[in-house]
Amino acid sequence: METAIIITTILLILFSILAVYDGFYLHIFKYRLHDHPESRTEHLTHTLRAVFFPAILYFLFLNQDCQIKFIIGLAVVILDLLVLAVDAYIEKDSREFIGGLPRWEYILHLFVNGFHFASIAVFLSLKLKYKNDGITIMPNITEYHNYELFYTIVINLLPGAIIIALLHILLINSKSRFIWNRISNKMQCC
């Protein structure tokens, strides 16, 4: 089980790095999906998923002592999967302004979502125990040797995830979108 904690931690780190590149740099900074009317629904799905991620970090990964919070975390994961399906379905039409979704970005999305859901699956293998009489939620996994590293990574991801979620929410509004565009136009980046 020590290996599972390390694998979950590595998957979360990989997901977070790729998600910042994809969700912030590409979607918000480079392509400005929030500015294109045909991409507004895609931006809304990204906003929902950006809000779901800190909720998953908090309810699923951090709360080891409360089964209700864990179940809330599982519900958020299911909602995240549903919104991902909508996002994937609308993405082709949403990106017509750049000639469609670039193949390399499609591959990036596969890795981002693969790391995201693999981290959840491996974590669930630690948290859920299967017996003949049903599934039991382990009340606490803090006794694993590498839990402190996992906890430190998750607790440090949380503020950034909240900031990215808030930015997505602000970009839904036309006034805050205007302010963001003025600020981002002054930034020099790749």
N, C-alpha and C positions, 0 to 999 in steps of 0.2 A: 504494500500500500504506500510505502514511502516513494516508490517510483511514480505512482499515480499522482501524488501531490506535485512532484517535480514536473511531470509531463503537463499537468493542468497549468502550472505556473508558466512554463515555456510557451504553451499555446496561447495563453492570455497575453503575454508580452508580444508574441508575433502578431496576433490579431490586432492589438492596440497600435503597433507601429504601422501596419498596413492600413488600418481603418483611418488613422489620422491622415495618411497620404491620400487615400481615396476619398474619404468623407469631408475632409477639410480642404486639402490642397486642390484636388481635381474638381470636386463637385461645387465647392463654394468659391474658391479663389480663381481657378483657371477657367472652368466652364460656366461659372455663375448660373447654375441651374435655377436658382431662385429668381433670376431676371427674365427668364424665357417663359412666356405664357404656356407653351406646350410642355414645359418641364415642371410646372408648379405642382402637379399631382405627385410627380416623382420626388420633388423636394419635400412634400408633405409626408410621403412614406419614409424618407430619410430622417425627417424630424421625429416621427414616431419611434423609429428604431434608435435614434440618438437619445431619446428619452428613456426607452426601454433598457439601454445598456447600464446606466447607473443604477436603475432599479434592480437589474439582475445582479450587479455587483453587491448591492446592499442586501437585498432580500435572500438571494440564493447563496452567494458565496460567504458573506460576512456573518450572518446570524446563525451561529451554531447551537444556540440554546432554545430556539423558538420554532416549533413545527409549523405554526400558522404562517410565520414569515417565510419559511421555506416553501410552503405550498403557494403563497403569493408569488414567490420567485419562479416557481414552476409555471404558474399561470401566465406570468409575463413572458417566459420563454415560448410558450405556445402562441401567445399574441405576436411575438416577434417573428415566429415562423410564418404565421398567416400574412403579416405585413410584408415579409420578404417575398412571399409568393406574388402578392399584388405588385410589388416593386419590379420583380423580374418580368412580369407580364407586360407592364406598361413601358418598360425601359426603351424598347426599340422605337416606339412612336415618340417618346419624350426626347430622344436624341437626334431627331431628324435635322435639327438646325446645325449639327456638326457632321451630318452624313451618316448618322447611326452610331451605335455604341462601338468604339474601336475594339478589335479582337483582343488586344493586349489588356484592355480594361475589363473585358469580360472574364479573361483568365484571372486577373487580379481579384475580381469579385468572387470567383470560385475559391481562391485561397483565403480571402478575408472571411468569408462565411464558413468555409471549412474549418479554419482555426477557431472561429467563434463557437460553433456548435460542437466541435470536438472537445474544446475545453469544458463545455457544459457536460457532455457525455462522460468524460473521464471523471469529472467531479461527482456526477451522479453515481458512478461506480463505487466511489468512496462512501457516499452518503446513504445509499439505499442497499439494504441487505435482503436478499431473496431467500425465503425459506418455504418449506412445504405448505405452511399455513398462510402464506401471503408475503407482502412486502413490508419491511420495517424501515422507518426513517431513523438512522443513527443519530442520537441526540447530540453527539459531540465528536468531532474528528480532530480536536486540538492536540490530542496525545501523540499524533504522528510527528516524527522528528523534524520534518521540513515544513510543518504547518506555519511556523513563524515567518518563513520566507514568503510563502503563499499569501499570508495575511498582509505582510508588508507591501507586497506588489499590489494587491487588490485595494488596500486603503490608499495607496499613492495614485492609483488609476482613477479613483473616484472623483477628485476635484476636477481633473481635466475632462472627464466624461461629462460632468455636470456643466462645465463651461461650453463644451461643444454642443450639448443639448440646448442650452440657453441661446447660443448663437443661431442654431437652426430655428428655434422658436421666434427669435427676433426678426429673422429674415422672411418670415411669413408676412409681416406687416410692412406696408409700402414705405412708411416714414423711416422706420429703422433700417429697411433695406437701402433706402437712399443714403442714409448716414454711413452705413457699412461700405457702400460702393464708393463714396467720397474718400473714406479712410483707406480702403484697399487700393484705390487707384494711385494713391501717393506712395504705396509700398513698392519697392523694387524686389522682384523675386524672379525665379527661374522662368 
